[in-house]
Amino acid sequence: MKRWLGPVFALVVMVATSAHIGSPDVLFDGMAGPYAVRVIVRPPEVVPGLAEVTVRTDSMATRVSIRPVFWRAGVRGAPAGDDMKHVPGQATLYTGQLWLMSYGSSSVYVTVEGPRGSGTAIVPVGSFATGRLPLSPALGVLLAVLGIVLFAGLLSIVRAGAGESLVVPGDVFDAPRRRRANRITATAAPLLALAVLGGWTWWKSEDATYRRRMYGSPELRPSMTTDATHRRLDLVVRDTASFRAITSAVTPDHGKMMHLFLIGVGDTVQRFAHLHPLETDSLHFTTEVPWLPAGRYRVFGDITLENGLSLTVASTIGLPALTGTVAPSDSDDAWTEVPHPTLIRAAAAASVGDGYAIRWSGAPTLAAKTPMDLRFTVRDAAGRVVPLHPYLGMAAHAVIMRDDASVFIHLHPMGTVATAAQRAFSLRDKGDTTPRGRLLDSIGGPGDMPGMSLSGDLDFPYEFPKAGHYLVYVQVKPATRVLTGIFDVNVQ
């Protein structure tokens, strides 16, 4: 077998929380018992820190509470829930805050009460430090001036303590006493300067420690092996976090150990593949790369751990040309290639083959930092909305990537959360785990979501984190094949 190492490009360094890159907010659209809920969790940039939570539910709800649950403590070791407050003028919208205290896998338990009883939705959240608040130049100057004033004030206090304060009322603060006060002040000045320097050094050390504990995606090392019938991609995931982000084994999500996305880099065509590597050893994965043209590709891999944490790893690689026919490793693998001139803008229809088309039926104007529903309709050649077959337990899958790869998200009609992460927390609540987080019972296969709609009318809840040019990939299964529509959108 010939060993072929494609040109492996520099690792794409990105900040991620949960299964996101550059898109930290968590959205969940589902049920809390008998109540429909739309939950948005905005994790803090620092931990411990306050997460902002909004919940929209139906008008029958009378009370909504939120509760932070750390995976190691479980619901039995979690603090009591906090009641959320109504947003003025919005009868079904609630807002609240809660503390995320520890690094790792957490979740927000949203409990809704009303005349139909109560129900709880589990919304997994990655709890990591992901940013540093910058110090503005104006504030820096102000603090420097105040520091100088404070230093001068301390010296003045030392001089007064060694001089005027020792003079008996009625006595004169003569020259010898003044010289003595000046000598003590001169001696105190470098000591105070050393104290200030010590405080500065301590702060720099704390900042360096914080920087080391800031979260970044684990490293992904790809390599290729090819011959006449194989084009095998091997992937090794390495935890680079100083505090160990990967503390549990990988568990299947939608029945797959990894969801791998290859997105072509180039100006002539859009190449996209959704593959499902096997885990051959701990954090070692392998898959055959079926028909895709040679070239440079961005590589994104989603994995979910048994402690409920979802992670996205990223890199880039060069694919060699095929020398023969390569069969896919998994029957659910899907791929497509679309010329750039045929990319479809928002509010238009993309022909996806087999007589089907996917129309973007939402608003053509997209705004950053605004929660929205990305709406699509799947129609057949006669223009009829068609029912869908489940694809990996979901009515549809979508991938959103900013053109510079600073944003990547894999989402479903239920939002950005992983069903395997929800099930991991649910099993842990039942006591079906070991103290180290290993699941005593398998999460199982893909499994269709209860009450999941398989209509050809699709909604994906999402919030674009920043303006720019994005590509949106929508995957559906209207018949026997998985079909992919690609949309080219600008976000303002």
C-alpha positions as CSV (number, residue, x, y, z in Angstrom):
1,M,0.0,0.0,0.0
2,K,1.3,3.3,-1.0
3,R,1.5,5.9,1.8
4,W,0.4,9.3,0.5
5,L,0.4,12.3,2.7
6,G,-1.5,15.1,1.1
7,P,-0.3,18.7,1.7
8,V,-1.5,19.2,5.3
9,F,-2.1,22.9,5.8
10,A,-1.7,24.8,9.0
11,L,-4.2,24.0,11.7
12,V,-7.1,26.4,11.8
13,V,-6.9,27.9,15.3
14,M,-10.4,28.8,16.4
15,V,-12.2,29.5,19.7
16,A,-15.1,27.1,20.3
17,T,-17.6,26.3,22.9
18,S,-19.7,23.2,22.7
19,A,-20.1,22.0,19.1
20,H,-19.6,25.5,17.7
21,I,-16.8,27.5,16.2
22,G,-17.1,31.2,16.6
23,S,-20.8,30.8,17.4
24,P,-21.0,30.4,21.2
25,D,-24.8,30.9,21.8
26,V,-26.8,27.8,22.4
27,L,-30.4,27.5,20.9
28,F,-32.9,24.8,21.6
29,D,-36.4,24.5,20.1
30,G,-38.4,21.6,21.6
31,M,-40.6,20.6,24.4
32,A,-40.5,20.9,28.2
33,G,-43.0,18.3,29.0
34,P,-46.3,19.5,27.5
35,Y,-45.0,23.0,26.7
36,A,-43.2,24.1,23.6
37,V,-40.1,26.2,24.4
38,R,-37.5,28.2,22.5
39,V,-34.4,28.5,24.7
40,I,-31.4,30.7,24.1
41,V,-28.4,30.4,26.4
42,R,-25.5,33.0,26.0
43,P,-22.6,31.5,28.0
44,P,-20.2,33.8,29.8
45,E,-16.7,34.5,28.3
46,V,-15.2,33.8,31.7
47,V,-15.8,31.0,34.2
48,P,-17.1,31.4,36.9
49,G,-19.5,33.8,35.1
50,L,-23.1,34.6,34.5
51,A,-25.0,33.0,31.6
52,E,-27.9,35.0,30.0
53,V,-30.9,32.8,29.4
54,T,-34.1,33.7,27.5
55,V,-37.1,31.3,27.2
56,R,-40.1,31.7,25.0
57,T,-43.0,29.4,25.8
58,D,-46.7,29.2,25.2
59,S,-49.3,31.3,26.9
60,M,-50.4,28.5,29.2
61,A,-47.1,28.7,31.3
62,T,-47.5,30.3,34.7
63,R,-43.9,29.8,36.0
64,V,-40.5,29.2,34.3
65,S,-37.4,28.4,36.3
66,I,-33.8,27.6,35.3
67,R,-31.2,25.5,37.0
68,P,-27.5,25.0,36.3
69,V,-26.3,21.4,36.4
70,F,-22.6,20.5,36.2
71,W,-22.1,17.0,34.8
72,R,-20.0,15.7,37.7
73,A,-22.5,16.9,40.4
74,G,-25.6,15.9,38.5
75,V,-29.1,17.2,39.3
76,R,-28.8,15.9,42.9
77,G,-25.8,18.1,43.5
78,A,-27.1,21.2,41.6
79,P,-28.4,24.4,43.3
80,A,-32.1,25.1,43.4
81,G,-33.6,26.7,40.3
82,D,-34.2,30.4,39.9
83,D,-37.5,31.8,38.7
84,M,-37.3,33.7,35.4
85,K,-38.9,37.1,34.9
86,H,-41.3,38.2,32.3
87,V,-39.9,40.6,29.6
88,P,-42.2,43.7,29.8
89,G,-44.7,43.7,26.9
90,Q,-43.9,40.0,26.0
91,A,-46.4,37.7,27.7
92,T,-44.6,34.5,26.6
93,L,-41.0,35.6,26.9
94,Y,-38.9,35.1,30.1
95,T,-35.4,36.2,30.9
96,G,-32.9,35.2,33.7
97,Q,-29.3,34.7,34.6
98,L,-27.4,31.8,36.3
99,W,-23.9,31.1,37.4
100,L,-21.7,28.6,35.6
101,M,-19.0,27.9,38.2
102,S,-16.8,25.1,36.7
103,Y,-15.0,24.3,33.5
104,G,-16.4,21.5,31.4
105,S,-19.8,20.1,30.6
106,S,-22.8,21.8,32.1
107,S,-26.5,22.1,31.2
108,V,-29.4,24.5,31.8
109,Y,-32.5,22.7,33.1
110,V,-35.6,24.7,32.0
111,T,-38.7,23.8,34.0
112,V,-42.1,25.1,32.9
113,E,-45.2,24.9,35.1
114,G,-48.8,25.6,34.2
115,P,-52.3,24.1,34.1
116,R,-51.0,21.1,32.1
117,G,-48.5,20.2,34.8
118,S,-44.8,20.7,34.6
119,G,-42.0,19.7,32.3
120,T,-38.2,20.1,32.0
121,A,-36.0,20.6,29.0
122,I,-32.3,19.9,29.2
123,V,-30.1,22.3,27.3
124,P,-26.4,21.2,27.3
125,V,-23.8,24.1,27.5
126,G,-20.1,24.0,27.3
127,S,-18.7,26.0,30.3
128,F,-15.2,27.4,29.4
129,A,-13.3,30.7,29.4
130,T,-13.3,31.8,25.8
131,G,-12.3,35.5,25.9
132,R,-10.6,38.4,27.7
133,L,-12.3,41.7,28.3
134,P,-10.1,44.4,26.7
135,L,-9.0,47.5,28.6
136,S,-9.9,50.6,26.6
137,P,-7.1,53.2,26.2
138,A,-9.2,55.9,27.9
139,L,-9.8,53.7,30.9
140,G,-6.1,52.7,31.0
141,V,-5.1,56.4,31.1
142,L,-7.6,57.1,33.8
143,L,-6.4,54.2,35.9
144,A,-2.8,55.2,35.4
145,V,-3.5,58.8,36.6
146,L,-5.5,57.5,39.6
147,G,-2.6,55.1,40.4
148,I,-0.1,58.0,40.4
149,V,-2.4,60.1,42.6
150,L,-2.9,57.1,45.0
151,F,0.9,56.6,45.1
152,A,1.5,60.2,45.9
153,G,-1.2,60.1,48.5
154,L,0.4,57.1,50.2
155,L,3.7,59.0,50.4
156,S,1.9,62.0,51.8
157,I,0.4,59.8,54.5
158,V,3.8,58.3,55.3
159,R,5.4,61.7,55.6
160,A,2.6,63.0,57.8
161,G,2.8,59.9,60.0
162,A,6.5,60.4,60.4
163,G,6.3,64.1,60.8
164,E,3.4,66.3,61.7
165,S,1.5,63.6,63.5
166,L,4.3,63.3,66.1
167,V,4.3,67.0,67.0
168,V,2.7,67.8,70.3
169,P,0.0,70.4,70.0
170,G,1.6,73.8,70.5
171,D,5.1,72.6,69.4
172,V,6.8,73.7,66.2
173,F,7.4,71.3,63.3
174,D,11.1,72.3,63.1
175,A,13.8,71.5,60.5
176,P,15.2,68.4,62.3
177,R,11.8,66.8,62.4
178,R,11.1,67.8,58.8
179,R,14.4,66.2,57.7
180,R,13.6,63.0,59.6
181,A,10.1,62.8,58.0
182,N,11.7,63.4,54.5
183,R,14.2,60.6,55.1
184,I,11.5,58.1,56.2
185,T,9.4,59.2,53.1
186,A,12.4,58.7,50.8
187,T,13.0,55.2,52.3
188,A,9.3,54.3,52.0
189,A,9.1,55.4,48.3
190,P,11.1,52.4,46.9
191,L,9.3,50.0,49.3
192,L,5.9,51.2,48.1
193,A,7.2,51.0,44.5
194,L,8.3,47.4,45.1
195,A,4.8,46.7,46.5
196,V,3.2,48.1,43.4
197,L,5.6,46.1,41.2
198,G,4.8,43.0,43.2
199,G,1.1,43.6,42.6
200,W,1.7,44.1,38.9
201,T,3.7,40.9,38.7
202,W,1.0,39.0,40.5
203,W,-1.6,40.3,38.1
204,K,0.5,39.4,35.1
205,S,0.9,35.9,36.5
206,E,-2.9,35.6,37.1
207,D,-3.5,36.8,33.5
208,A,-1.0,34.3,32.1
209,T,-2.7,31.5,34.1
210,Y,-6.1,32.6,32.7
211,R,-4.8,32.7,29.2
212,R,-3.5,29.1,29.5
213,R,-7.0,28.1,30.7
214,M,-8.8,29.7,27.9
215,Y,-10.5,27.2,25.7
216,G,-9.6,26.4,22.1
217,S,-10.6,23.5,19.9
218,P,-8.7,20.3,20.4
219,E,-6.1,19.7,17.8
220,L,-7.1,17.6,14.8
221,R,-4.3,15.7,12.8
222,P,-5.4,14.4,9.5
223,S,-3.5,12.1,7.1
224,M,-4.3,10.2,3.9
225,T,-3.6,6.6,2.6
226,T,-4.5,5.8,-1.0
227,D,-4.4,3.0,-3.5
228,A,-6.6,1.8,-6.4
229,T,-9.7,1.1,-4.2
230,H,-9.1,3.2,-1.1
231,R,-8.7,6.8,-0.1
232,R,-8.6,6.5,3.6
233,L,-8.6,9.6,5.8
234,D,-7.2,9.0,9.3
235,L,-7.9,11.5,12.0
236,V,-6.3,11.9,15.4
237,V,-7.8,14.2,18.0
238,R,-5.4,15.6,20.7
239,D,-6.6,17.5,23.7
240,T,-4.4,20.6,23.9
241,A,-6.1,22.2,26.9
242,S,-4.0,22.6,30.0
243,F,-7.0,21.7,32.2
244,R,-8.0,18.6,30.0
245,A,-11.2,19.4,28.1
246,I,-11.7,15.8,27.0
247,T,-12.3,13.9,30.2
248,S,-14.7,11.2,29.0
249,A,-15.0,8.7,26.1
250,V,-16.7,9.6,22.9
251,T,-20.4,8.5,22.6
252,P,-22.5,8.2,19.4
253,D,-24.6,11.1,18.4
254,H,-27.3,10.2,15.9
255,G,-25.8,6.8,15.9
256,K,-22.3,8.1,14.7
257,M,-19.1,8.4,16.6
258,M,-18.1,11.5,14.6
259,H,-19.9,13.8,12.1
260,L,-17.2,14.9,9.7
261,F,-17.6,17.7,7.2
262,L,-15.2,18.4,4.2
263,I,-15.8,21.7,2.6
264,G,-13.8,22.6,-0.5
265,V,-11.6,25.7,-0.7
266,G,-11.6,27.4,-4.1
267,D,-13.4,29.8,-6.3
268,T,-14.7,27.5,-9.1
269,V,-16.9,25.0,-7.3
270,Q,-18.5,24.3,-3.9
271,R,-17.6,20.8,-2.7
272,F,-19.2,19.4,0.4
273,A,-19.3,16.1,2.1
274,H,-20.9,14.8,5.4
275,L,-19.1,11.6,6.4
276,H,-19.2,9.4,9.5
277,P,-15.8,8.0,10.5
278,L,-15.4,5.0,12.8
279,E,-13.4,5.3,16.1
280,T,-10.7,2.6,15.8
281,D,-9.0,3.6,19.1
282,S,-9.5,6.3,21.7
283,L,-9.8,9.6,19.7
284,H,-8.5,7.9,16.6
285,F,-11.0,7.9,13.6
286,T,-10.9,6.6,10.1
287,T,-13.2,6.9,7.0
288,E,-13.1,6.4,3.3
289,V,-13.4,9.6,1.3
290,P,-15.6,8.7,-1.6
291,W,-16.0,10.7,-4.8
292,L,-14.7,14.2,-4.2
293,P,-12.3,15.9,-6.6
294,A,-8.7,16.5,-5.6
295,G,-8.0,19.8,-3.9
296,R,-7.8,21.6,-0.7
297,Y,-10.5,21.1,1.9
298,R,-11.5,22.4,5.3
299,V,-12.1,19.6,7.8
300,F,-14.6,19.9,10.7
301,G,-15.4,17.1,13.0
302,D,-18.2,17.0,15.7
303,I,-17.9,14.6,18.6
304,T,-19.9,14.2,21.8
305,L,-18.5,12.9,25.0
306,E,-20.2,10.6,27.6
307,N,-20.2,13.5,30.1
308,G,-22.5,15.5,27.8
309,L,-19.9,17.8,26.3
310,S,-20.0,18.4,22.5
311,L,-16.8,19.5,20.7
312,T,-15.8,20.6,17.2
313,V,-12.3,20.0,15.9
314,A,-10.9,21.6,12.8
315,S,-8.1,21.5,10.3
316,T,-7.4,21.6,6.6
317,I,-6.0,19.0,4.2
318,G,-5.3,18.3,0.6
319,L,-7.1,15.4,-1.1
320,P,-5.3,13.4,-3.8
321,A,-7.0,12.4,-7.0
322,L,-8.9,9.1,-7.1
323,T,-7.1,6.2,-8.8
324,G,-10.2,4.0,-8.8
325,T,-13.7,3.6,-7.4
326,V,-13.8,4.1,-3.6
327,A,-16.9,2.9,-1.7
328,P,-18.1,5.0,1.2
329,S,-17.5,3.7,4.8
330,D,-21.0,4.5,5.9
331,S,-24.3,4.2,4.1
332,D,-25.3,7.6,5.5
333,D,-22.4,9.4,3.9
334,A,-23.4,12.1,1.5
335,W,-21.5,14.5,-0.8
336,T,-22.1,17.1,-3.5
337,E,-20.4,19.5,-5.9
338,V,-22.0,22.7,-7.1
339,P,-20.5,25.3,-9.5
340,H,-20.2,28.7,-7.8
341,P,-22.2,30.6,-10.4
342,T,-25.3,28.4,-9.5
343,L,-25.1,29.1,-5.8
344,I,-28.5,30.3,-4.6
345,R,-29.1,33.5,-2.7
346,A,-31.5,33.6,0.2
347,A,-35.2,33.6,-0.7
348,A,-34.5,31.6,-3.9
349,A,-34.7,27.9,-4.8
350,A,-31.8,25.4,-5.2
351,S,-32.2,22.5,-7.5
352,V,-30.7,19.5,-5.6
353,G,-31.3,16.6,-8.1
354,D,-33.8,13.8,-8.5
355,G,-36.4,16.4,-9.5
356,Y,-36.4,18.1,-6.0
357,A,-35.6,21.7,-5.0
358,I,-35.1,23.4,-1.7
359,R,-36.4,27.0,-1.4
360,W,-35.2,29.4,1.2
361,S,-38.6,30.7,2.3
362,G,-37.5,33.1,5.0
363,A,-36.6,36.8,4.8
364,P,-33.9,37.6,2.3
365,T,-32.3,40.2,4.6
366,L,-30.3,38.6,7.5
367,A,-29.1,40.6,10.5
368,A,-26.3,39.5,12.9
369,K,-26.9,39.0,16.6
370,T,-30.6,38.5,16.0
371,P,-32.4,35.3,16.8
372,M,-34.3,34.0,13.8
373,D,-35.7,31.0,12.0
374,L,-34.0,29.9,8.8
375,R,-37.0,28.6,6.8
376,F,-36.8,26.2,3.9
377,T,-39.3,24.3,1.8
378,V,-38.7,21.0,-0.1
379,R,-40.7,20.6,-3.3
380,D,-40.9,18.0,-6.0
381,A,-40.8,18.6,-9.8
382,A,-44.6,19.4,-9.7
383,G,-44.0,22.1,-7.1
384,R,-45.6,20.2,-4.3
385,V,-44.3,20.3,-0.7
386,V,-43.0,16.7,0.0
387,P,-42.8,14.8,3.2
388,L,-39.3,13.8,4.3
389,H,-37.6,10.6,5.5
390,P,-35.6,10.9,8.7
391,Y,-31.9,11.4,8.0
392,L,-29.9,10.3,11.1
393,G,-32.9,10.7,13.3
394,M,-33.7,14.2,12.1
395,A,-35.9,15.7,9.5
396,A,-32.9,17.7,8.1
397,H,-29.4,18.8,8.9
398,A,-27.8,22.1,8.2
399,V,-24.2,23.4,8.3
400,I,-23.4,27.1,8.3
401,M,-19.9,28.4,7.6
402,R,-18.5,31.9,7.3
403,D,-16.3,32.2,4.2
404,D,-13.2,32.7,6.4
405,A,-14.1,29.6,8.5
406,S,-14.2,31.8,11.6
407,V,-17.8,30.5,12.2
408,F,-18.9,26.9,11.8
409,I,-22.1,25.3,13.1
410,H,-23.9,22.0,12.6
411,L,-27.5,22.4,13.5
412,H,-30.9,20.8,13.3
413,P,-34.6,21.9,13.5
414,M,-34.3,21.4,17.3
415,G,-31.4,23.9,17.4
416,T,-27.6,23.7,18.1
417,V,-27.7,21.1,20.9
418,A,-26.7,17.5,20.5
419,T,-29.4,14.9,21.3
420,A,-26.6,12.6,22.7
421,A,-25.6,15.3,25.2
422,Q,-29.2,15.6,26.4
423,R,-29.5,11.9,26.8
424,A,-26.2,11.7,28.7
425,F,-27.5,14.2,31.3
426,S,-30.8,12.4,31.5
427,L,-29.1,9.0,32.1
428,R,-26.9,10.6,34.7
429,D,-30.0,11.9,36.5
430,K,-31.2,8.3,36.7
431,G,-27.9,7.1,38.2
432,D,-26.9,5.2,35.0
433,T,-23.3,6.4,35.1
434,T,-20.1,5.8,37.0
435,P,-18.5,8.5,39.2
436,R,-16.1,9.2,36.3
437,G,-19.0,9.8,33.9
438,R,-19.0,6.5,32.0
439,L,-22.5,5.6,30.8
440,L,-23.7,2.2,32.2
441,D,-26.3,2.1,29.4
442,S,-25.6,2.9,25.8
443,I,-27.2,6.0,24.4
444,G,-28.1,3.9,21.3
445,G,-28.7,4.7,17.7
446,P,-30.0,7.8,16.0
447,G,-33.6,7.4,17.0
448,D,-36.2,9.8,15.7
449,M,-37.0,12.7,18.0
450,P,-40.5,12.4,19.7
451,G,-43.0,14.5,18.0
452,M,-40.6,15.4,15.2
453,S,-42.2,16.9,12.1
454,L,-41.2,15.3,8.8
455,S,-42.9,18.0,6.8
456,G,-41.1,19.5,3.8
457,D,-41.4,22.9,5.6
458,L,-38.3,23.3,7.8
459,D,-37.2,25.7,10.4
460,F,-33.7,26.0,11.9
461,P,-33.4,28.3,14.9
462,Y,-30.1,30.3,14.7
463,E,-28.4,33.6,15.5
464,F,-25.6,34.7,13.2
465,P,-22.8,35.8,15.5
466,K,-21.4,38.5,13.2
467,A,-21.8,40.1,9.8
468,G,-20.2,38.7,6.7
469,H,-20.5,36.2,3.9
470,Y,-21.8,32.8,4.7
471,L,-22.5,29.5,3.0
472,V,-25.5,27.5,4.3
473,Y,-25.7,23.7,3.5
474,V,-29.1,22.1,3.9
475,Q,-29.4,18.2,3.8
476,V,-32.7,16.4,3.4
477,K,-33.9,13.0,2.3
478,P,-37.1,13.3,0.3
479,A,-36.8,9.8,-1.1
480,T,-33.9,7.3,-1.1
481,R,-30.9,9.7,-1.4
482,V,-29.7,12.4,0.9
483,L,-29.7,15.7,-1.2
484,T,-27.9,18.9,-0.3
485,G,-28.8,22.4,-1.2
486,I,-26.2,25.2,-0.9
487,F,-27.1,28.8,-0.3
488,D,-24.9,31.8,-0.5
489,V,-25.9,34.6,1.9
490,N,-24.7,37.9,3.2
491,V,-25.4,38.8,6.8
492,Q,-25.5,42.5,7.8
